[in-house]
């Protein structure tokens, strides 16, 4: 299955440069290399008889192999951290979409409306991708309560990094006009920074991030949300 988030070597180099830190960069390079090793190409050709012929290219200098027609591609290995990251990011993105849904009725600021539409569309599409990724691997699309960070004895889970608290969300819902603009931008910058923390934590976990689709997706999330943070910081200075 081809990932819709593959951006090529240029994006990877950009991502490595913004993250900084030798160990961090080494981890990403290792993840990229391993992702390539686990992606075994299998090509299907059509024989004259109409029966599909499955061909697996050999390593450099080695011949190709003809495989049985029943051959099916296998998904690359995943770690528990990969699964938890995707489950947590679905919940994280869902709150961002909820925040953007308030824009239409709470402000007339054109630039903020355009930004909100962009965030809502991109994160809604990413939620669909993450759910497909999990479902294809037989995993739940929601994070089990016992795996949520910060669970305490009162059964009140802490939020994922950067997510707005119920109190912050209530204040945002009550605000209007310029006050809403400022709260939204401040809150969404906080929200985006939390996503960057989640990406970094994933690649700081040994054995995670080796799935090629997940690797490309997370680098896309990182670079996209960094760009939006810069836009929102500029807008916030104007709004004040």
Secondary structure, 3 states (H helix, E strand, C coil): CCCCCCCCHHHHHHHHHHHCCHHHHHHHHHHHHHHHHHCCCCEEEECCCCCEEEEECCCCCCCCEEECCCCCCCCCCCCHHHHHHHHHHHHHHHHHHHHHCCHHHHCCCHHHHHHHHHHHHHHHHHHHHHHHHHHHCCCCCCCCHHHCCCCCCCCCCCCCCCCCCHHHHHHHHHCCHHHHHHHHHHHHHHHHHHHHHHHHHHHHCCCCCCCHHHHHHHHHHHHHHHHHHHHHHHHHHHHC
